[in-house]
Amino acid sequence: MEYSNAKAYRSNTPHQLKMVNEYTGPPAQELETFLPKDAKNGTSKYQITPAKTDVETALVAFDPFKERKCEHPTTDGETLTHLLKASLGTGILAMPIAFSYAGLVGGILATILTAIVCTHCAYVLVKCAHTMYHRTKKTAMSFAEVAEVALENGPQWGRKLAPFIRSCITYGLFITYFGTCSVYTVIIATNFEQVIEHYTGTDINLRVMIALLLIPLILLSWIPNLKYLAPVSMVANVFMCAGLGITFYYLVTDMPPLTERPMYVSVLSWPSFFAIVIFAMEAIGVVMPLENQMKTPQNFIGLCGVLNQGMAGVTLIYILLGFLGYVRYGDAAQGSITLNLPVEEIPAQAVKILIALAVYCTFGLQFYVCLDIAWVGIKDKFQKRPTLVNYTMRTILVTASVLLAVAVPTIGPFIGLIGAFCFSILGLLIPILIEIVTYWDQGFGKFNWIIWKNVIVCFFGVVALVFGSKSSIEDILKLYF
């Protein structure tokens, strides 16, 4: 209101009041000094912005990707490098024997189908995580957190299961990847041992070779984050590609005609194929850690996203090695195709060294899953010197992994059994459970197609669980009986 003079101010008569926001009277009172002014034509107008209503506030969308604070974010290319390394593990060397359970054409089709299922489950996990980000106003979650939050915000019947599912995922991932680190230690030592024995002619104790890897593995584990681990994964990819390149050379040399190999075999043997390929290709444990560290996490999924790009390349390499390896060696293909190579030739020895170095570099990425789980569990208890505690924990975990390998160098079949159990449940069954509870209230699409799709994925999960466990138990029995 405007008051023409002090007298009008005191009389306060209606005809002297004008509805404007200009003040030309006495000095400003205490409250008025805090109001922003806009001087114009010798007068002062007080700018008062009305408060936003609840509806207007709700319209301001929460963007978890812009709100995410990551000290050392990774680019799309670095994330792709990590994903390739996680999926191109030593399991790829078993592809020729896997093709013997499906045939040449059957193996190609079954590999594509398996890749679609594994990629889809990883895609579902990340997609549901992004949905939960918006619902809970969080910017990052682990695999276990995604499952817990989805159940807590889902149907009534699933809410009591949330803590249990989170514990199962956490412990399952830790045990599986910790055991994988021990197996990788044995693989590295075995390859170097074979090469050294070939050139020196002396027998070397495998346990000694494993123990000698302790310091190099500790140094590798001290790489602080995925950002700085990306070059190591790149080197691992180079070593693996070089080793596979030499292997391909052996496979295409003196290759018999395709007509000598069956195009298809009995469908009854296909479950064994799926069991091998799922465990070779599955990398569900690294999906959320990679997504959590991305500079642009929305690019992880999508038709041409990082996930689809990486798995497309991995699938092509798996098909090539499996196809050519089975054509070259047929049913004589061994569990690792490198065992079919002539050990007395230098290129074959180079393959062993290159693959050993690739596995060594991959150790850091597999170890990161264990590190991430363990650090989340203890970091709140060590606020004073977090860096010292973090590196101490890294050293202890690597030492324990190496000591386990020294104690049981034949740990591979046992970890295979754990992996068969954990990867089939964690990699295939848990993601579809998360999808169902996440979209429980929204519906499952026309004709409930999401439910029917998940029934098929569940079938794959059960097949992987049963036949993967069966294969690992048979390996254990062969080893000790």
C-alpha positions, -999 to 999 in steps of 0.1 A, spaced: 0 0 0 11 36 -7 7 64 18 10 100 4 23 115 37 25 109 74 -10 124 80 -26 100 56 -7 72 73 -22 81 107 -58 87 94 -58 54 75 -90 64 56 -102 41 28 -102 67 1 -65 75 7 -53 39 2 -39 28 -32 -31 -9 -40 5 -4 -52 38 -17 -40 56 16 -38 68 32 -5 78 69 -3 71 75 34 91 73 65 124 53 69 121 15 65 112 -5 95 133 -35 107 115 -62 86 115 -40 55 153 -38 55 155 -75 46 132 -72 16 148 -69 -19 142 -35 -35 138 -24 -71 145 14 -74 125 30 -102 117 67 -109 128 77 -74 106 52 -57 113 19 -41 93 -13 -48 95 -43 -26 99 -75 -46 80 -103 -28 81 -137 -45 52 -159 -35 61 -193 -21 57 -223 -44 28 -245 -38 33 -283 -31 21 -290 -66 47 -267 -81 74 -283 -60 64 -318 -70 67 -308 -107 104 -302 -102 117 -337 -113 145 -354 -93 174 -363 -116 195 -389 -98 222 -388 -125 228 -351 -121 227 -354 -83 252 -382 -81 285 -373 -66 313 -395 -77 349 -385 -69 365 -404 -99 337 -411 -124 344 -434 -154 336 -426 -190 315 -448 -212 346 -461 -229 363 -470 -196 331 -488 -184 329 -507 -217 365 -518 -212 357 -531 -177 326 -549 -190 345 -566 -217 372 -578 -193 346 -591 -168 328 -611 -195 359 -623 -214 372 -645 -186 389 -678 -187 355 -694 -193 357 -685 -230 384 -712 -234 357 -738 -227 335 -728 -257 348 -755 -281 337 -783 -256 304 -764 -251 298 -766 -289 302 -804 -287 270 -804 -267 250 -785 -293 267 -789 -327 279 -762 -351 247 -744 -360 230 -754 -327 260 -739 -308 257 -706 -326 220 -703 -320 223 -714 -283 251 -690 -277 231 -661 -290 201 -672 -269 222 -675 -238 238 -641 -244 203 -625 -248 191 -640 -215 222 -630 -196 223 -595 -211 185 -591 -205 189 -600 -168 217 -574 -164 196 -549 -183 165 -555 -160 187 -550 -129 200 -516 -140 166 -505 -153 149 -514 -120 177 -496 -102 171 -464 -122 134 -467 -113 142 -470 -77 165 -440 -78 136 -418 -88 112 -434 -63 135 -432 -33 155 -401 -43 188 -420 -41 216 -416 -66 233 -450 -65 227 -485 -51 244 -518 -50 229 -550 -63 217 -560 -28 203 -526 -22 183 -526 -54 167 -559 -44 160 -548 -8 145 -514 -18 124 -530 -46 109 -555 -22 103 -528 5 84 -507 -20 66 -536 -37 37 -558 -28 29 -566 8 40 -603 5 76 -593 -5 84 -567 22 93 -593 49 117 -609 24 137 -577 18 164 -581 45 168 -618 38 172 -613 0 197 -585 7 218 -608 29 217 -636 4 229 -614 -25 256 -598 -4 271 -630 10 265 -649 -23 284 -623 -43 312 -621 -18 318 -658 -15 316 -663 -53 340 -635 -63 363 -642 -34 366 -678 -45 370 -666 -81 400 -646 -70 415 -677 -54 409 -697 -86 425 -669 -107 456 -671 -85 458 -709 -93 453 -703 -130 481 -676 -131 505 -698 -112 497 -729 -132 504 -712 -166 537 -697 -154 547 -730 -139 541 -749 -171 562 -725 -191 591 -724 -166 591 -762 -163 592 -765 -200 623 -743 -204 642 -753 -172 633 -790 -171 628 -788 -133 597 -794 -114 583 -764 -95 560 -767 -66 526 -751 -75 521 -738 -40 554 -719 -41 544 -703 -74 511 -693 -59 528 -678 -28 551 -658 -51 521 -640 -65 511 -625 -32 531 -592 -35 521 -585 -71 485 -591 -63 486 -569 -33 501 -541 -54 473 -546 -80 446 -545 -53 459 -511 -41 447 -494 -73 422 -470 -56 392 -471 -79 377 -482 -112 388 -450 -128 425 -459 -124 418 -496 -129 405 -490 -165 440 -489 -180 447 -523 -163 416 -537 -178 426 -524 -212 460 -541 -209 442 -573 -199 420 -571 -230 451 -566 -251 468 -597 -236 436 -618 -239 431 -607 -275 467 -615 -284 464 -649 -267 431 -656 -285 446 -644 -318 474 -670 -316 449 -696 -306 427 -687 -336 458 -692 -358 462 -728 -345 425 -734 -350 424 -724 -386 456 -743 -395 448 -777 -410 411 -773 -403 390 -802 -414 359 -797 -435 327 -786 -418 309 -817 -429 329 -838 -404 311 -821 -375 274 -824 -367 253 -793 -373 230 -802 -345 231 -828 -316 203 -841 -294 185 -813 -275 189 -835 -243 226 -825 -242 219 -787 -246 215 -781 -208 252 -789 -204 259 -763 -231 239 -737 -213 255 -745 -180 290 -739 -194 282 -707 -214 261 -690 -187 289 -693 -162 315 -682 -187 295 -652 -198 278 -641 -166 291 -609 -150 261 -598 -128 284 -590 -99 302 -562 -116 271 -546 -133 260 -523 -104 296 -513 -93 303 -503 -129 270 -484 -132 276 -466 -98 309 -453 -110 298 -440 -144 298 -403 -153 267 -409 -175 249 -439 -159 219 -434 -182 241 -446 -211 247 -480 -195 214 -492 -208 195 -485 -240 195 -500 -275 231 -488 -282 241 -486 -245 273 -497 -230 258 -530 -219 245 -540 -253 277 -529 -270 299 -549 -247 278 -581 -247 274 -580 -285 312 -580 -289 316 -607 -263 290 -629 -280 308 -627 -313 341 -637 -298 325 -666 -279 308 -679 -311 341 -676 -332 362 -695 -306 336 -721 -300 328 -727 -337 364 -729 -349 376 -748 -319 350 -775 -323 356 -777 -361 394 -781 -354 393 -806 -326 358 -820 -325 350 -842 -294 387 -842 -286 384 -805 -274 394 -802 -238 380 -781 -209 404 -753 -219 412 -751 -256 448 -741 -247 454 -777 -235 449 -789 -271 478 -766 -284 512 -782 -289 531 -774 -257 565 -777 -273 559 -748 -297 568 -712 -288 535 -697 -299 516 -721 -277 538 -712 -248 532 -675 -256 494 -682 -253 498 -695 -218 519 -664 -207 495 -640 -223 464 -656 -208 482 -657 -174 489 -620 -176 454 -613 -187 440 -632 -158 464 -613 -135 451 -580 -147 415 -592 -144 421 -601 -108 417 -564 -99 383 -561 -114 370 -594 -98 385 -583 -65 367 -549 -67 334 -567 -61 346 -582 -28 362 -549 -18 330 -530 -25 309 -554 -4 333 -555 25 340 -518 26 303 -509 27 299 -533 56 327 -517 78 333 -481 66 308 -466 91 328 -480 120 361 -464 109 355 -427 103 389 -414 117 413 -430 93 393 -445 64 421 -446 39 444 -466 62 416 -490 71 406 -494 34 441 -503 23 446 -526 53 414 -544 44 425 -548 8 458 -563 19 441 -587 43 415 -599 17 442 -605 -10 464 -624 15 434 -646 26 426 -653 -11 462 -664 -18 464 -684 13 432 -703 4 448 -711 -30 480 -723 -14 461 -745 10 438 -759 -17 453 -756 -52 425 -778 -65 399 -753 -54 385 -749 -89 357 -775 -88 345 -764 -54 343 -727 -66 326 -740 -97 299 -756 -75 294 -724 -56 294 -704 -88 268 -727 -104 246 -722 -74 252 -685 -70 253 -673 -106 222 -691 -116 203 -676 -87 219 -642 -86 224 -637 -123 190 -650 -136 164 -656 -109 170 -626 -86 168 -600 -115 134 -613 -126 121 -612 -90 133 -576 -88 115 -567 -120 82 -583 -108 81 -564 -75 93 -531 -91 64 -530 -116 38 -549 -94 15 -518 -92 21 -507 -128 12 -540 -144 31 -563 -167 22 -551 -201 -3 -564 -227 -13 -600 -221 11 -600 -191 40 -605 -215 66 -596 -188 54 -626 -167 56 -650 -196 91 -637 -205 102 -642 -169 89 -678 -169 113 -685 -198 142 -668 -179 133 -688 -148 136 -720 -168 171 -711 -179 180 -703 -143 168 -737 -131 186 -755 -159 219 -736 -151 214 -744 -114 208 -781 -118 233 -790 -146 260 -766 -135 259 -781 -100 258 -816 -115 289 -809 -136 309 -794 -107 300 -823 -84 312 -848 -111 345 -828 -113 349 -830 -75 343 -868 -75 368 -873 -104 394 -853 -84 391 -872 -51 377 -906 -60 
